[in-house]
Amino acid sequence: MEAPSLTRGLGKFQGNGYKNTTGMSATDAKNLNGGVKEGTYHWDTGIGSDGRVLGHGADNVHGNLPHLQIHDKEGNIIRIFYEID
């Protein structure tokens, strides 16, 4: 997905009251949003010295590439992976 498409897609969620919890712990994100992650999104972009997304251990497949993670209001988790040049 190209950046303009990603930005337009994210706009759909921002316009519906979704909260950006990038950089927050899971507990802080839930506390910000009434005790639930639904209705939030965050960017997992930091890459560690091991070449994986920070906070994603070797057994976590979500650590292979940076991604935008959206917790929709129905309880689904949407991840949009992308490569950084």
Secondary structure, 3 states (H helix, E strand, C coil): CCHHHHHHHHHHHHCCCCEECCCCCHHHHHHHCCCCCCCEEEEECCECCCCCECCCCCCCHHHCCCEEEEECCCCCEEEEECCCC
